Amino acid sequence: MSEVAISFRKAARDDLAAIVSLLADDDIGQSREVISEPPDVRYVDAFDAINRDENQLLMVAEESNVVVGCLQLTFIPGLSRTGMWRGQIESVRTARSKRGSGLGRKMFEYAIEECRARGCGLVQLTSDKGRPDAIRFYEGLGFEDSHEGMKLKL
């Protein structure tokens, strides 16, 4: 039996419902995402803003024309570290049926290569402390718990 190919591409607006479904497909996401058809206008507005910004890449992983993963990659210019650019990876999700299949690793390899291609000197991410499996996964990819992250809800 042959392995089905996974492809990666920039997300299109038609992918929005699938992306929101992925974001909502866990205990934490269920409490903060809104599943509706058509997608809530706030998602549409956010998608359009991301799509217009050359320093943003909303990426989907696709298998047999079905979205099975997503992540958002932000390219951040900075003055510290002699003007180094950073890649910020957020909103990483894989379809429940694909967890443990290696898809997440492939998505990160793709994202890290995108960062290299854009001249980034490091890649960073944040993860909710309520996602210990995700944190172990990121550590397994070589990410280090080197900083404390904080958020202020507005």
Wavefront OBJ file of the C-alpha trace (Angstrom):
o trace
v 0.000 0.000 0.000
v 1.452 3.375 -0.986
v 1.631 6.332 1.353
v -0.669 9.228 0.493
v 1.303 12.384 -0.270
v 1.003 15.428 1.956
v 1.396 18.820 0.327
v 1.851 22.240 1.894
v 0.567 25.509 0.543
v -0.518 28.993 1.487
v -4.085 28.872 2.800
v -6.923 30.165 0.659
v -10.098 31.741 1.957
v -11.965 28.556 0.977
v -9.852 26.726 3.597
v -11.112 28.908 6.425
v -13.881 26.596 7.700
v -11.447 23.651 7.782
v -8.815 25.723 9.615
v -11.296 26.894 12.260
v -12.448 23.286 12.730
v -8.845 22.241 13.346
v -8.364 25.088 15.835
v -11.468 23.986 17.737
v -10.619 20.276 17.796
v -9.345 19.995 21.375
v -10.511 20.879 24.881
v -8.881 24.304 24.881
v -9.942 25.209 21.347
v -13.547 24.152 21.932
v -13.843 26.805 24.616
v -12.567 29.688 22.488
v -13.377 29.014 18.831
v -16.700 29.429 17.006
v -17.728 26.822 14.439
v -20.267 28.154 11.943
v -21.053 28.025 8.256
v -20.170 30.412 6.818
v -17.234 31.133 9.145
v -17.736 33.927 11.681
v -16.899 37.307 10.115
v -14.113 37.803 12.680
v -12.241 34.853 11.144
v -12.821 36.238 7.645
v -11.488 39.657 8.675
v -8.447 38.069 10.358
v -7.779 35.870 7.327
v -7.911 38.891 5.020
v -5.492 40.834 7.249
v -3.080 37.885 7.380
v -3.328 37.394 3.632
v -2.481 41.060 2.922
v 0.616 41.051 5.171
v 3.802 39.929 3.425
v 5.273 38.942 6.808
v 2.521 36.399 7.457
v 2.079 32.896 6.083
v -1.023 30.925 6.978
v -0.117 27.450 5.792
v -2.218 24.330 5.350
v -1.212 20.715 4.977
v -3.356 18.835 2.517
v -3.887 15.137 1.844
v -6.106 14.036 -1.045
v -7.481 17.589 -1.312
v -8.499 17.612 2.381
v -6.949 20.079 4.857
v -5.337 17.975 7.601
v -3.118 20.567 9.281
v -2.450 24.263 9.634
v -0.074 26.745 11.180
v 0.572 30.457 11.079
v 4.081 31.705 10.523
v 4.993 35.326 11.226
v 8.283 36.831 10.100
v 9.383 39.427 12.666
v 12.112 41.995 12.019
v 14.021 43.062 15.095
v 16.845 45.286 16.219
v 18.210 43.002 18.923
v 20.767 40.362 17.987
v 22.151 42.725 15.336
v 18.901 43.122 13.444
v 18.018 39.442 13.330
v 14.688 38.325 11.891
v 12.653 35.738 13.782
v 10.042 33.274 12.660
v 7.101 32.936 15.067
v 5.042 29.743 14.707
v 1.503 29.785 16.117
v -1.877 28.068 15.762
v -0.378 24.682 14.934
v -2.998 21.975 14.540
v -3.202 18.575 12.914
v -6.365 16.616 12.247
v -7.136 14.177 15.043
v -6.843 11.279 12.560
v -3.287 12.372 11.677
v -1.861 12.844 15.180
v 1.129 10.604 15.719
v 1.602 10.074 11.960
v 4.609 12.382 11.536
v 2.522 15.127 9.938
v 3.363 17.647 12.664
v 7.084 17.047 12.189
v 6.727 17.544 8.423
v 4.793 20.775 8.992
v 7.548 22.095 11.246
v 10.258 21.098 8.774
v 8.370 23.059 6.117
v 7.908 26.091 8.399
v 11.550 26.094 9.516
v 12.711 25.961 5.894
v 10.432 28.923 5.119
v 12.125 30.808 7.977
v 15.573 29.959 6.635
v 14.545 31.084 3.160
v 13.421 34.443 4.614
v 16.743 34.912 6.445
v 15.477 34.307 9.969
v 18.120 33.619 12.594
v 15.791 31.794 14.965
v 12.349 30.263 15.167
v 10.182 30.690 18.247
v 6.760 29.639 19.416
v 4.453 29.731 22.375
v 2.277 26.909 23.595
v -0.523 26.878 26.114
v 0.652 25.244 29.349
v -2.510 23.146 29.152
v -1.032 21.300 26.156
v 1.747 19.178 27.688
v 1.815 16.755 24.732
v 2.415 19.654 22.345
v 5.195 20.995 24.563
v 6.911 17.576 24.593
v 6.540 17.449 20.808
v 8.208 20.856 20.404
v 11.034 19.868 22.747
v 11.508 16.723 20.649
v 11.990 18.956 17.613
v 14.802 20.795 19.405
v 12.917 23.806 20.762
v 14.200 24.871 24.176
v 12.300 26.362 27.082
v 14.636 29.373 27.153
v 12.279 32.246 28.051
v 9.213 32.925 30.138
v 6.215 33.989 28.089
v 3.458 36.190 29.443
v 0.142 37.422 28.084
v -2.261 40.153 29.079
v -5.854 39.659 27.958
v -7.484 42.873 26.760
l 1 2 3 4 5 6 7 8 9 10 11 12 13 14 15 16 17 18 19 20 21 22 23 24 25 26 27 28 29 30 31 32 33 34 35 36 37 38 39 40 41 42 43 44 45 46 47 48 49 50 51 52 53 54 55 56 57 58 59 60 61 62 63 64 65 66 67 68 69 70 71 72 73 74 75 76 77 78 79 80 81 82 83 84 85 86 87 88 89 90 91 92 93 94 95 96 97 98 99 100 101 102 103 104 105 106 107 108 109 110 111 112 113 114 115 116 117 118 119 120 121 122 123 124 125 126 127 128 129 130 131 132 133 134 135 136 137 138 139 140 141 142 143 144 145 146 147 148 149 150 151 152 153 154
